[in-house]
Amino acid sequence: MKTAPAGGSSRYLVLAAMIFAVAMTFIDQTIVSIAVPNIQHELGLTSTGVQWAVNAYLLTLAAFFAFGGRLADTAGHRRMVVLGVLVFAGASACCGLTPTGSAAEAWLVTFRAVQGLGGAIMFPAALAIVVQSFALRERGRALALFFGIAGGLTAIGPVLGGYLTEWTWRAIFWVNLPVAAIALVLIAVSKPVTDIRPAPMDYRGLALIAGGVGLSVFGFQQSQVWGWSNPAIGLCIAAGVLLLVVFVLVEKRTASPLIQVDIFRIRAFSVQNLVLGISMLVFVPVFFFSSEYAQIALGDSSSEAGVFLLYFFIGFVIASQIGGRMLDRGGAKRPVVTGCVLAAVGFYLWAGDATTLSFSEQQWDVVLAGAGMGFMLSPSSTDAVNRASRLSYGEATGITQTVRNYAASLGLAVLGTVLVTDLRSQLTDSLVAQGLPHDQAVSTAAHLSQVQAQSGGSTANIPQFFRVDFAHATQTVLYWMAVIMAVAAVVAVVGLRPGVQTETTAEEPAAQPTGRGPGPA
């Protein structure tokens, strides 16, 4: 049965409900990192334990997105959004109630992982509801609002976290409860109706993709702790990639697979996922690196560092609305290419001004970089999901979100290594200039960079030379971000075709890609 898109104001009520539902997942990507020093101090967590309080959420979120997308299509999108909201809110309440003592570490890490599972169940279903509630020619604008507002909450996370932590770090988890309550009320009032496709769950595929993504992301996350020279890092990543290869081979021979891998034969879907993967090497890492830069190089407080990110999202939110309208009028290629180019230019200019240690010199660079990401991210994500049949929107969203989170973890690992390597080189030169022998300068620089990496964001008593050297290291990272977005622009120019996509008439998913969505227009 085909369900017509919701009409009039009701569809915007549905959109508001879905934005509130996913708001928690976006806020929690960044809000916890601000409170890390307070959490570690009050609960007496080890450095490994506090790291996993942050990483457990991101790891389970990445590992189970494909499961959440498939579950949404087969069990019902509205049902999965409600379940995801309840799981996420319940886990948030438990995180806020973490007891002190020996059980604290295991308790917090466990419920952070449950939060990630709730987010993975909720997000693909929420996006699928938005897609089915709006006609094809209106989705660009609708999803621009969805990604623009929800994405902007990622920037609010550090600001909100900074203020809530001054009261109690537990409030950064409890703030999710009223948001969840509003989401549930809006869902009950708007009553979104979507198509579903009952089918058995492919648990073999689930085990393979969760294991593959989980092991790979774990390896990326641990690279800065164990070091790339540790053979366990390569082993985790290699084992994860091998499981993903096996997953693809198994899915091709499964009657009711977790993911219809033939969807990647649709040119636009594959290219948009490649563009999204490349851009995600930058998009999530920029939050962490710019926050560190603001606190260490500029000497800002945690809440002031959050305000720094708001400039990025001023550009992001405004440009995402323009990009969405461009998608509806003329197709995805123009906004995606324009956004990638603007982002590359913005990051390049930002890098050039980073060593001035003056935010006023950088603010328009930050806005431009954010605008570039806003122009391309929403149209690229929307165009990718549009390529699926209406009975597979959850599955397509699960794929795109898995790609995005996998790439973000890789970007954090690789660019984090670039930052630390360059910082050690800069510190060594500074220490030698101060009169230390070269060998001693090398060991001291390694120690200083390692201490800062594990300090949880503490910036007290940082000497001026360290601030300057950190700015130079950040500059290198920003230049690499500019290069990465330039590569994304080239991929979009070569891979995407101009023109407006036509509506698919497919009612049921087919084995061949032509039955999964529209042609490559």
N, C-alpha and C positions, 0 to 999 in steps of 0.2 A: 504494500500500500504506500502511495506517495502522499506525503503531507505537504500542503501548501505553506509557504512562508507565513509567519505571523503577520497580522496586519496592523497598521496605524501605530498608536502609542504602545500597544502591547508588546511589540517586538523590542522597543527600546526599554521597556520594563524588564523583559527577558535579558537584554544586554546588560542592564544595571545589575541584575541578579548574578549574572556570570562574572562580572567584573569584581563584585564583592566576594564571590566564592574564591576566585583565584588570587585576590589581593594578598591573602595570607602567605601564599607560596612565594610571591615576589618580595614581600617585606622580609621574609625569613632568609632570603639569600644573602642579605647584607647586615641585618640588624644585630645578629648574634655576635659577629666579629667585633663590634664596638664594645660589647660588655665582657669580652673574654678576660681581661685582667681582673675585673671584679668577681666573676664566676670562679676563676682559678684561686683567687685569694680566699674567698669565703668558704668554698668547698674543699680547699686543699688538694686540688687536682694536680696530677703530674702534667708535664708538658705534652706528653703523648695523649693523655686523657682529654685535655682541653682542645687539642687539635682535632680529636675525633668527635668532640661535641659540635664542631663546625662541619667536619667532613662527612659524618654519618648521614646527615640530612641530604647533602648533595649526591652522595654515592647511591643511596636507595632511590632517590628521585630519578637519577639517570638510568639505573638498572631496570626500573619497572615501568617506564613510560610506555613501552610497546605493549606490555601486559594491560595497562590501564586503557590504552586506545582500543585494543581488541575487546576488552571486557565491556567498554561503553557501547560498541556496535552490537554486541551479542546479548547483553543483559539489559540495556536501556540507558540512555545518556542521562536523563533526569535522575534516575535511581542512583547512578554512579556519582553524580555530582553531590547529591545529598549524603551518600555514604562517605565520600571523600572529605566533605566538610566536617562531618561528625568525627571521623577518625583523626583528622588534622587538629580540630579543636580539642578533642579529648587528650591527644598526645601533648598539645601545647599546655593544657592545664597540668598534666603530670610533670612536664619539664619545669614549670613554675613551682611545683611542689617538691622538687628534688630535695631529699633529706641530706643533712650533713652527716659526715662519718664515712665509714668504709664502703657503704653501698652507693655513695653519691655518684661516683664515676660511671659505674655500670648502669645505674638508673638513668642518668642524663643521656648517655650515648644511646641506650636502647630506645628511649622515647623520641630522641631526635631522628632515629632511623624510622620509627613508626610515622613521624611527621612526613618524612620523605615519601613513604608508601602512600599515605593519604593524599599527598600532592600529586603523585603519579596516577592515582585512580581518578582524581578530580579534574585535572587540567585538560586532558584530551576530550573528556565528555563535555566540559564546559565550552570548549572551542567548537566542538561539533554542533552543539545546540545553537551557538551564535551563527554558524555557517548555514544551518538549515532554517533559521528564522528569517534570513534575509535573502532576497533574490540575488542572482549572480552579479548584476550590474550595480548592486548596492553594498556588496560585501566589502569592497575596498574601504569605503567610508566607515562602515560598522566595525571592521576589524582594526582600522586605524585608531578608532576610539578605544577598542578593547586593548590593543597592545600599547597604545600611547599612555592611557591612564594606568593600566596595570604595570607597565614598564616603568612609569614615573615613580611608582611606589617603591621600586628598588632603590631609588635615590633618597626617598623619604626615610627608608630604613635606618641609615646611619644617623640622620638628624633626630628622628624619633628615639632611636636607641640611646643616643647621647643624653637626652633629657630624662628618659625613663630610668636610665641607670643611676642618675643622681638620686633618685628615690630608692629603687631597688632593682637589681638586675632581673628579678623574677617577673617584673612587669613587662619585659620585652616578649615574654611568652603569653602572659595573660591578656595582652592587648588584642590577641587573635580572637578571644571569646566574643566580645561584642561585634566584631566584624563577621564572625561566623553566624551569630544570631540574626544580624541584618540580612545576610545572604539567604538563610533558611526562610525568613519571612518573605523576602522578595520572590523566592522560588515558589513558595506556597501561593502567593498572590498571582504571579504571572503564569503559572502552570504551563511551562514550555512543553510542546509536543513534538517529538521527532520520530523518524523511522528507525527501526532496529532490524537486525538480521540474526535471529537465534541460531546458534551453532555451538558445537562442543568446543571446549577449551583445549588448546594444543599445549599441554603441560611439558612435553618434551622440548618443544620450541622455546617455551618460557624459561626452562632451566638453562638451555644453551645461551639464549641472548642475555639473560640476567647474569649468568656466570661470566660470559664474555665481556659485557660492558662493565660489570662490577670489578673484575680482575684488572682490566685495562685502566679504568679510572682510579682504582686503588694504587696501581703502579705510578700513575701520573701524580697523584696526591702525595705519595711517599717520596718522590724523587728529591724534593728539597730537604727532606728529613734524613733519609739514608744516603743520598748522593747518587748520581747516575753511575758511578763506578761500582756500586753495590750490585752484584749479579742478581739479587732478588728482584730488583726493579725491572731489568730486562726480561727475567723469567715471567713475572706477573703480566707484563704487557704482551709478551709473545704468546703466553698461554691464553690470554683474553682474545687476542686477534685470531688465534687458531680456533677457539670455540665459536667465534663469529663466522668464520669461514665454514665450519661444520654446520652451523645454524642455517646458512644460506643453502647449502647442499641438501640438508634434511627438509627444509621448507619446500623446496621444489618437488619433493616426492611425498608430501603430506596432503591428504585429502582436504582437511580443514585446517590450514596453517595459521599460525599466530600472525604472520605477515605474508601477504601475497607479494613475493619478491619480484614478480613480473611487472609490478607497477613501476619499477625502475627502468623499464624499457620505454616508458613515456618520457620523451626527451626533456620537456619542460620540468617535469617533476624531479628528474635526476639533476638537471642543471641548477634548479633552485635549491635543492638540498646541498649541492656542492657550494653554491654561493653562501648559503646559510652557515655551512660548516666552516668555511674560510673566515667569514665575518665574526663568527662566535669565538674564534681564536683571540679576538680583540674585545668584543662587547662586554663580556662578564669580567675578564681580567682588568679592564680599564677602571672599574669600580675600586678594586683592591689596590691597584698601583697608584691611582690618583689620591686615594684616601691616605695611603702611606706617605706619599709625597707631601701632601698638605700638612700632615702632622710632623714628619721628620724634617723635611727641607724648609717648610715655611713656618714651622713651630706653632701650628694651629691646634686648638683643642679638638676632641673627637666630634663634638657637635658642629664646630666651625668647619671641620673637614667634610662633614655631611653637606653643609651649605655649598661648599666647593662643587660637589657633584650636582647640585640643583641647577647650576649653570649649564651643565651638560644636558640635562633633561629639559631645560627651557627650549633649546634647539631641537631636541628629540621629539617632544610632544607636538610642537608646532609643525615641524616638517613631516611627521607621520600623518597628520591630517591632510596635508597637501599631497603627499605620496599616495594616500588612499584614494583621493579623488582622481589623481592622474591614472591610477590603475583602472578605476571604473570607466574613465573616458577613453583611454588609449592603450590599455594593456600594461603588462608588468615591466617590459624591457626599459622604457625610458626612466621611470622612477628608480629602478634598481641600479641602473648604470649611473644615473645622476648622483644617487646617494653614495655609492661606492667611491666615486671621484671626489665628491665634497668631503667625505670622511678622510680620504687619503690626504687631501690638502689640509684639512683641519688638524690632523695629527702631526703633519709635517711642520706646520706653523707653530703648533703647541710645543713641539720638541725644541724648535729654535728659541723659544722664549722661556723654556723651563729653567734654564740656568740663571735667569735674572733674579730669581727668588722674589718676584713681585707678581701677585695675583692679578693686579690691574693690567699688567702687560699680557696676561694669558687669557683673560676672561672671554674675549671674542673668539680666540682660537678654540677654546673649550666648547663654546656655543656652536661654532661651525662644525666641529667634530661630531657633536651630538646631533646636529641637524642632518648630517650625512647619514648617520646610522638610522635616524628616524625615517628618512626618505626611503631607504631600501629594505629595512627589516620587515615592516608590516606588509608591503606589497609582495615581497619574496615569500613570506610565510603563507599569505593568503592565496597566492597563485599556486603554490605547491599543493595546498589542501584542496583547492578547486579542481585539481586534476583527478581526484578520486571520484567514484560514484557516490551518490548521497547515502548509500548504505555502508560506506567505508570511511566517512570523514574522521571518525575517532581513530581508526587504524592509521590513516595518513598523518593525523596530528601526532600520534604516538611515534611515528617514524621521524617526523621533522624535529620533535622535541628530544628524541634520543640523539639525533645527529647534533643538535645544538648543544646539549649538555656534554656529550662526549668531546666535542671540539673545545668547549669552554674549559674542561679539565685539562686537555692537552695544552691549550694556550696558557693557562695558569702555570703549568709545569715548565714549559719551554721558556716563556718570557720571564718567569721567576728565576730560572737558571741564568738567563741573560743578565737580569738585574744584579744578582748576587756576584756573578763573575766580573761584571764591569765595576761593581762597587769595590770589590777586593782590589782590582787593578788601580782604581782611583785612590783608594786608601793607602795602598802601598806607595804610590808616588808621593802622596802628601806626607807620609811618615818619613820617607827617605829625605824629603825636602826639609823636614824638621830635625834631621841629624841622626835618625836611627839607621843602623846597618841594614842592608837590603834583606838579608835572611830574617832578621828580627822583625823588620817591617812587614814582610810577607806573612809571618805567623801571627803578628798582632792584627793585621788587616783581616785575616781569616777569622780570628777570634771575635773581633768587633762586629763583623758582618753576621756571624753566627748568633751572637748575643742579641743583636737587633732582630734577626729573623724569628727568634723564639721569645721575644719580649712581650708579645701580645699587644703591641701597639703603644707601649710606654715610650714617651719621648722626653722624659725628664733628664736634665743635665747632659744633653747631646752637645758636643763641642761644635763650633762653627765650621771647622774644616769637614766634619762628618756630614753636616747639612749640605754643604756645597758639593761634596763628592756624591752624596745620594741624589742630588739634583742632576748631576752629570749622568749617573747610571740610569735614572728615570728618563732622561733625554734619549739615551740609546734605545730604551724600550719603546718610547713613543715613535722614534724613527722606524723601528721594525713594524709597529702598528700601521704606520703610513704605507710601508711596502706591502704588508698583508692586504690592506684594503685596495691598493692598486692592483694586486693580483686578482682580487674578487671582481674588480671592474673589468679586467680583461676577460675573465671567464664569462661574465654576464654579456659583454659585447659579442663574444664569439658564439656562446652557447644559446642565448635566448633569441627568439624570433619576435619581430614586431607584430602589433595587431591586438585586437581585443579578443579574449577567449569567448567561445560560444558555449551555451548551456549544454550539459550532457543530458542525454535522454535515457541513459542506462538505468534500469530499475534494479537489476541484480548484478552482483560482481561476477565477472567472467574470468576464465583462465587467461585469456589473451588481454593485453593491455588496452586494446581498443574498446573493450567492454568495461574497463575500470574508470574511464573518464573521457573527456573530450580530446580532440586531436591537438596537435602541437601549435595551434594558432597563438 
